[in-house]
Amino acid sequence: MNTPDEEIDQSLFPSQAEASEAENLWKQGQDEAAKGQPEGQFNVIVKKADLGRSNSSGRLQIHYELQVASGEAAGTTLHKYDGMGTAKQAAITQQQLARIGVDVKATTMATLPAVLATLVGKTLAVTGKKNGDFYNIYFNKAVTTDVGGDGASGDSNPFG
């Protein structure tokens, strides 16, 4: 925050109201950044799940946009990318999907986009882990029912 002797450069803003709004948005951004990336077990809501390609490497991947459902980081948007550039990566991606109730044996590349669409709006129990500069999100299980594939149900206890 500005100390009493610091002034916002008014030439950047057409009005004091816009300068105040910018200051408020800056503060909100600091608060949002302070929430950080939660560690441990928590629930998320799937906002988006799409099959596509990485912008940097071009590898095939699933991109999940997840919103933290509760706790100090509630409302924070997280991104999870599950790659499929190698058979090992595809196997890990299938393990992640199976954990949340997707019948991966009944899912093909042709049906995967439709299966991913069924995840949107679902609540999932996840684990967040920081590893140096990296942050990983692991699916534990679906908290809500009817998650893709054959409609396998989740469990109401996300960590049991």
C-alpha positions as a Markdown table, in Angstrom:
| # | Residue | x | y | z |
|---|---|---|---|---|
| 1 | Met | 0.0 | 0.0 | 0.0 |
| 2 | Asn | 1.1 | 3.6 | -0.5 |
| 3 | Thr | 2.7 | 5.3 | 2.4 |
| 4 | Pro | 1.3 | 8.8 | 3.2 |
| 5 | Asp | 4.1 | 10.5 | 1.2 |
| 6 | Glu | 3.6 | 8.3 | -1.9 |
| 7 | Glu | 1.2 | 9.5 | -4.5 |
| 8 | Ile | -0.3 | 7.6 | -7.5 |
| 9 | Asp | 0.8 | 9.0 | -10.8 |
| 10 | Gln | -2.5 | 10.7 | -11.8 |
| 11 | Ser | -1.3 | 11.1 | -15.4 |
| 12 | Leu | -2.0 | 7.3 | -15.8 |
| 13 | Phe | -5.7 | 7.7 | -14.8 |
| 14 | Pro | -8.3 | 10.0 | -16.2 |
| 15 | Ser | -10.0 | 10.4 | -12.8 |
| 16 | Gln | -9.4 | 9.9 | -9.1 |
| 17 | Ala | -12.2 | 7.2 | -9.2 |
| 18 | Glu | -10.2 | 5.2 | -11.7 |
| 19 | Ala | -7.0 | 5.6 | -9.7 |
| 20 | Ser | -8.8 | 4.3 | -6.6 |
| 21 | Glu | -10.3 | 1.4 | -8.5 |
| 22 | Ala | -6.8 | 0.5 | -9.8 |
| 23 | Glu | -5.5 | 0.6 | -6.3 |
| 24 | Asn | -8.3 | -1.6 | -5.1 |
| 25 | Leu | -7.8 | -4.1 | -7.9 |
| 26 | Trp | -4.1 | -4.2 | -7.1 |
| 27 | Lys | -4.8 | -5.0 | -3.4 |
| 28 | Gln | -7.3 | -7.7 | -4.4 |
| 29 | Gly | -4.7 | -9.2 | -6.7 |
| 30 | Gln | -2.2 | -9.3 | -3.7 |
| 31 | Asp | -4.9 | -11.0 | -1.6 |
| 32 | Glu | -5.6 | -13.5 | -4.4 |
| 33 | Ala | -1.9 | -14.2 | -4.8 |
| 34 | Ala | -1.5 | -14.6 | -1.0 |
| 35 | Lys | -4.0 | -17.5 | -1.2 |
| 36 | Gly | -1.5 | -19.3 | -3.3 |
| 37 | Gln | -1.9 | -22.8 | -4.4 |
| 38 | Pro | -3.4 | -24.9 | -1.6 |
| 39 | Glu | -1.5 | -28.0 | -0.4 |
| 40 | Gly | -3.0 | -31.2 | 1.0 |
| 41 | Gln | -6.5 | -32.6 | 0.4 |
| 42 | Phe | -9.4 | -30.3 | -0.7 |
| 43 | Asn | -12.4 | -30.3 | -3.0 |
| 44 | Val | -12.6 | -28.6 | -6.4 |
| 45 | Ile | -15.4 | -28.0 | -8.9 |
| 46 | Val | -14.5 | -28.8 | -12.5 |
| 47 | Lys | -15.2 | -25.7 | -14.6 |
| 48 | Lys | -13.6 | -27.0 | -17.8 |
| 49 | Ala | -12.2 | -30.2 | -19.1 |
| 50 | Asp | -10.9 | -30.2 | -22.7 |
| 51 | Leu | -8.8 | -32.3 | -24.9 |
| 52 | Gly | -6.3 | -30.2 | -26.9 |
| 53 | Arg | -2.6 | -29.6 | -27.5 |
| 54 | Ser | 0.0 | -27.9 | -25.4 |
| 55 | Asn | 0.8 | -24.4 | -26.7 |
| 56 | Ser | 4.5 | -24.8 | -26.0 |
| 57 | Ser | 5.2 | -28.4 | -27.0 |
| 58 | Gly | 2.2 | -29.4 | -29.1 |
| 59 | Arg | 1.7 | -32.6 | -27.1 |
| 60 | Leu | -1.8 | -34.0 | -26.7 |
| 61 | Gln | -3.2 | -33.2 | -23.2 |
| 62 | Ile | -6.3 | -32.7 | -21.1 |
| 63 | His | -6.6 | -29.3 | -19.6 |
| 64 | Tyr | -8.8 | -29.0 | -16.5 |
| 65 | Glu | -9.9 | -25.7 | -15.1 |
| 66 | Leu | -10.7 | -26.3 | -11.4 |
| 67 | Gln | -12.2 | -24.0 | -8.8 |
| 68 | Val | -11.3 | -24.6 | -5.1 |
| 69 | Ala | -14.6 | -25.3 | -3.4 |
| 70 | Ser | -13.8 | -24.3 | 0.2 |
| 71 | Gly | -11.3 | -23.2 | 2.7 |
| 72 | Glu | -8.9 | -20.2 | 2.6 |
| 73 | Ala | -8.3 | -20.7 | -1.1 |
| 74 | Ala | -12.1 | -21.0 | -2.0 |
| 75 | Gly | -12.8 | -19.5 | -5.4 |
| 76 | Thr | -9.2 | -19.8 | -6.6 |
| 77 | Thr | -8.9 | -21.1 | -10.1 |
| 78 | Leu | -6.3 | -23.9 | -10.6 |
| 79 | His | -5.2 | -25.5 | -13.9 |
| 80 | Lys | -4.3 | -29.2 | -14.2 |
| 81 | Tyr | -2.7 | -30.6 | -17.4 |
| 82 | Asp | -2.5 | -34.3 | -18.0 |
| 83 | Gly | -0.3 | -35.1 | -21.0 |
| 84 | Met | -0.5 | -37.9 | -23.4 |
| 85 | Gly | 2.7 | -37.5 | -25.4 |
| 86 | Thr | 4.0 | -40.9 | -24.4 |
| 87 | Ala | 2.4 | -44.2 | -23.5 |
| 88 | Lys | 3.5 | -43.7 | -19.9 |
| 89 | Gln | 1.9 | -40.2 | -19.8 |
| 90 | Ala | -1.3 | -41.7 | -21.3 |
| 91 | Ala | -1.3 | -44.4 | -18.6 |
| 92 | Ile | -1.0 | -41.8 | -15.8 |
| 93 | Thr | -3.8 | -39.7 | -17.4 |
| 94 | Gln | -6.0 | -42.8 | -17.5 |
| 95 | Gln | -5.2 | -43.6 | -13.8 |
| 96 | Gln | -6.3 | -40.0 | -12.9 |
| 97 | Leu | -9.5 | -40.4 | -14.9 |
| 98 | Ala | -10.2 | -43.9 | -13.3 |
| 99 | Arg | -9.8 | -42.4 | -9.8 |
| 100 | Ile | -12.8 | -40.1 | -10.5 |
| 101 | Gly | -15.0 | -42.8 | -11.8 |
| 102 | Val | -14.4 | -42.7 | -15.6 |
| 103 | Asp | -14.5 | -46.2 | -17.2 |
| 104 | Val | -11.2 | -45.7 | -19.2 |
| 105 | Lys | -11.5 | -49.2 | -20.8 |
| 106 | Ala | -14.8 | -48.1 | -22.4 |
| 107 | Thr | -13.4 | -44.7 | -23.4 |
| 108 | Thr | -11.7 | -44.2 | -26.7 |
| 109 | Met | -10.0 | -41.1 | -28.2 |
| 110 | Ala | -13.2 | -40.6 | -30.1 |
| 111 | Thr | -15.4 | -40.6 | -27.0 |
| 112 | Leu | -13.0 | -38.8 | -24.7 |
| 113 | Pro | -14.2 | -35.3 | -25.4 |
| 114 | Ala | -17.8 | -36.3 | -24.5 |
| 115 | Val | -16.6 | -38.0 | -21.4 |
| 116 | Leu | -14.6 | -34.9 | -20.4 |
| 117 | Ala | -17.7 | -32.8 | -20.9 |
| 118 | Thr | -19.6 | -34.9 | -18.3 |
| 119 | Leu | -17.0 | -33.9 | -15.7 |
| 120 | Val | -17.9 | -30.2 | -15.9 |
| 121 | Gly | -19.8 | -29.1 | -12.7 |
| 122 | Lys | -18.7 | -32.2 | -10.8 |
| 123 | Thr | -17.0 | -31.9 | -7.4 |
| 124 | Leu | -13.7 | -33.8 | -7.0 |
| 125 | Ala | -11.5 | -34.5 | -4.0 |
| 126 | Val | -7.9 | -33.7 | -4.9 |
| 127 | Thr | -4.5 | -33.4 | -3.4 |
| 128 | Gly | -2.3 | -30.4 | -4.2 |
| 129 | Lys | 1.5 | -30.8 | -3.8 |
| 130 | Lys | 4.3 | -28.2 | -4.3 |
| 131 | Asn | 7.6 | -29.6 | -5.6 |
| 132 | Gly | 10.1 | -26.8 | -5.9 |
| 133 | Asp | 8.8 | -24.5 | -8.6 |
| 134 | Phe | 6.1 | -26.9 | -9.7 |
| 135 | Tyr | 2.6 | -27.5 | -8.4 |
| 136 | Asn | 0.8 | -30.7 | -9.0 |
| 137 | Ile | -2.8 | -31.7 | -8.6 |
| 138 | Tyr | -3.8 | -35.3 | -8.2 |
| 139 | Phe | -7.4 | -36.6 | -8.4 |
| 140 | Asn | -8.4 | -38.7 | -5.4 |
| 141 | Lys | -12.1 | -39.4 | -6.2 |
| 142 | Ala | -15.4 | -37.9 | -7.4 |
| 143 | Val | -17.5 | -36.5 | -4.6 |
| 144 | Thr | -20.6 | -36.3 | -6.8 |
| 145 | Thr | -22.1 | -39.1 | -8.8 |
| 146 | Asp | -22.5 | -40.0 | -12.5 |
| 147 | Val | -19.0 | -39.1 | -13.6 |
| 148 | Gly | -18.4 | -40.1 | -17.3 |
| 149 | Gly | -17.7 | -43.5 | -18.7 |
| 150 | Asp | -20.2 | -46.0 | -17.5 |
| 151 | Gly | -21.7 | -43.6 | -14.9 |
| 152 | Ala | -19.7 | -45.0 | -12.0 |
| 153 | Ser | -20.6 | -43.2 | -8.9 |
| 154 | Gly | -18.4 | -41.2 | -6.6 |
| 155 | Asp | -18.5 | -41.3 | -2.8 |
| 156 | Ser | -19.9 | -38.7 | -0.5 |
| 157 | Asn | -16.8 | -39.0 | 1.7 |
| 158 | Pro | -14.0 | -37.5 | -0.4 |
| 159 | Phe | -11.1 | -38.8 | 1.7 |
| 160 | Gly | -12.4 | -42.1 | 3.1 |
